[in-house]
Amino acid sequence: MNEKQKMEEQTMAKTGIEYAVFGLLQEDGTYKNGKYLSPVTNFNGTPTKASVTDYGDNRALENDNSVTGGTLSIEMNQDEVDIYVFLLGHTKDETSGEIIYNVNDTAPYVGCGAIGKSGAKYVAKFYKKVQFSEPNDENTTKQENTTFGHTTVEGTILIPEDGAWKLREEFATLAAAKDWLNKKVGITAVQGGNE
């Protein structure tokens, strides 16, 4: 690859997002029961920074912009049962199929990631500890023109004990990026977005 090609690759814009997967965080820092829940339209992480400045002698001496947490917003195309059971900790009655929302339900800590594209590379991003909260229940009547409703879940990005809150890896193929995420969250069998 010549220098011009390297420069062009470095300035490629991000295009697309796909294959959002989730795994239940264990005490030893690994994940289990990984799932692909739905195609996604948006997968946006917003870090919260300390933004603290130390002043002395009438000037700024030091600045701390370390990440202290953040928010992860995921817009899902499908309104799947597992969003409410797996991500939010609600219970599904196996006999009736009802999802029971209890005030005492607690959303589990999960790791989650997705794959974007930058130039010819596939970029997998993985947030190591996230706890999601109840999404808004938004519904719209059918109109003359079809409108597609999506479910947006908001999660709090938390900082694990080792301080590493996010992982990022680049791959030459989509299959390699999916394999990396599958290993992170504990997916062992082919799932919907893995075909």
N, C-alpha and C positions, 0 to 999 in steps of 0.2 A: 504494500500500500504506500503510495507516494504522499508527500506532505500535503498536497492539495486535497487528496481524498481524506486524510486524517482530519484536516480542518473542517471539511464539509460534514464529516460524521459527528464531530464535536458540537456543531451548531444545529443539528437536526432537532426539530420540535417534537414534543411528545405527541403521539397519536394513539388514541383508543385506550380502553381498559377492559379486561376480561378475566374470567376464572377467579372469582373471589372465593376463598376457602377459609374455613374456621376450624379450630381444634380446642378442646377443653384443656386449660392450663393445669398441670399437676404440681404438687409441692416440690418435686425435684427439678422443675423448670422445663420438663418435656410436655408433650401434648398428646391427647388421645381422642378417639372417636371423631376424627376429622370429617368434615362435610363440605360439599359444594351445595349451596342452598338455592341460588337463583342467578340468572344473568344480571349484570349490574350496568347501570347507566353512568353513575358517578361513584368514585371512591376517593374521598378527599380527606387528607390528614392535615390538621392545623396545630402545630406545636405551640404550647404556652411557654414563654421565656421569662427568666427572672427579671431582666432589665433593671439591674441595680447598679448605681454609679457611686463610687467612693470619692469624696472630695477632700482636698487638703490644700493649704496655701492658696486658696481662692481659685482652684482649678480642679478639673477632673483628673484623678490619678489612676483609677482603675475602673473597668466596667465588667459586669457579669451578665452575660446573655445566655447562660446555660438553660437547657430545656428542663422544665419542671413537670411537664405533663402535656395534655393537649386534648383535642377532640377529633374523632374519626367519624365522618358522615358517609354513609353508603346508601345509595338509591338503588333499590332492587326492583326489577321488572315484574316479578311474580310475588304474590301474597301467599307464601308457603307456610304451612303449619310449623315447620321446624324453626322458622324465624322466632316464633313465640315460645316454643318449647325449649329448643336447643340454646338460643341466644339470650332469652329473657327469663328462663327458669319457670315458666308456667307448666301446668300439668295437663296432659291429654287423657281423658277417660277412654280406655281401650274398648269399652263396651259400646258407648254411645258415639264416640268420636269427638265429643265436645272438648274444647279447650277451656280450662278453668283458670280464671285470673283471680289470684288471691292476694290480698294486701300484704301478706307476709312472704310472698315469692321474692327470691333474690336472684338476680342475673349472675351467672357464673363468670369467672375470669376466662377469657379466651385469647388465643393468638389468632391473628387473621392477616391474610395477604391477598394480593392480586397482581396481575401481570399487565404492564403497559408496553408500548413500543416506542423506541427512539431510534430513528434511522432504520438500519437493518437489524438492530439488536432488540431482544426482548428483555425487559427490565422487570424483575420480580421484586416486590416490596413486601415486607412482613413486619407487622406490629406485634411485639412480644406479649403485651399484657393490656387487654382492653375489656371494659365492662360496659355493656350496652344498656340503654334505658328505653322505656316504653315509647313507641312511635305514635304520632298523631293518627287518629282514625278518621281519614278524609275520604269522603264518598261524593260522587257527582252523578246526576241523572244522565241518561243517554240523550244525546242531542243529534241534530241533523248530520253533523260531521263527527266521525269517530274520534274520541279522545282516549288516550291510554293513561290509566292511573298507575302510579308506582308507590311502593312503600319505602320510606326513608328512615333508617335507623341511625341514631346518634350514639356514639360510644365515647367513654372517657378513656384517654390514653394514660396509662399509669407507668411509673418507672420501676422496673424490677430491681431487686437488691444489688445486682451486679452493675446497674446503671445503664446497661445497653437496652434501649427501648425500641429500636427499629433496626432491621437488617435489609440490605439491598444487594442484589446480585444481577449481573448481566449475562445473557445467554445468546448463543447463535441461533437456537431454534426454540419454538414454542413448546415442543415436547420436553426439552431439557428444563425449561423454566417451570413447567407444570410439575415435573418430577421433583424438583427442588422444594416447591411448596407442599406437595403431597407428603414428602418426608418430614417436613416441619410440623404439619398438623396431625399426622398419623393416618393419612388416607392410604389404604393398601389395595383397594379394589377400584376399578374404573367407575367413575361417577359421571353424571350428566354433562358437565362441562369439560370432561377429560377425554372425550371421544375425538 
